[in-house]
Amino acid sequence: MANRAPLQNRVTPFGDVVSDPSRGTLMGNRGGGMHDTDQRLRPRHWVNERWICCLLEFKGWHREVMTPGRYTELFFLDEATALAAGHRPCAECRRADFQAFRAAWTRGSPGAGVAPGDGIAALDRVLHAERLARPRLLAPALVALPPGTVVAAPSGEALLWWQGRAWRWSFEGYSPVPTPPGGPLLLLTPPSVVAALEAGYLSAVHHTAGAPA
């Protein structure tokens, strides 16, 4: 019997949902089920504004991936990838990260109209507008970006800015970029998330990019 092709449930920093056999370090969803009874994704790859990233394991719960009628499990290389794609920490399985993210996000975007005591839906509305916005914003110079930001190079590659250098993204991990790319860079990480990183939120990054300094 031939091996089955990987499910379409791996997320890139561009927000695309594609098939790839490698395993990520986080999972998440986009508010509900995006797949049919044959585990194929429907044309629209989101259900509502609640895009989250979660732990792979929590309270010993077990799920059959892409069960009909349930939410669609998505998988990310790391949190930097999830944030770039427009997801934010889950308030249940990642409660401490969620609280730290919301506090930093509110500090970093005082003009967004989201007060510290507001429900998460207000933040999700701002994020949703940013993740769907096109064209993407031009990024400042790499050295002006906070660690954990992901940009798109003119070559079309996704690059992580981390530990004072650029790292090339792939589903398996990161590889160092010897020379920073020339030409304009586009922000993949949503602007309000970049502001949260600038305000002190530390994104979790795959071990292939090294530990934070």
Helices and strands as residue ranges (DSSP letters): E 8-11, E 17-19, E 26-29, E 52-54, E 74-76, H 79-84, E 88-89, H 95-108, G 110-112, H 120-132, G 142-144, E 149-152, E 158-162, E 165-170, E 173-176, E 186-187, H 191-198, G 207-209
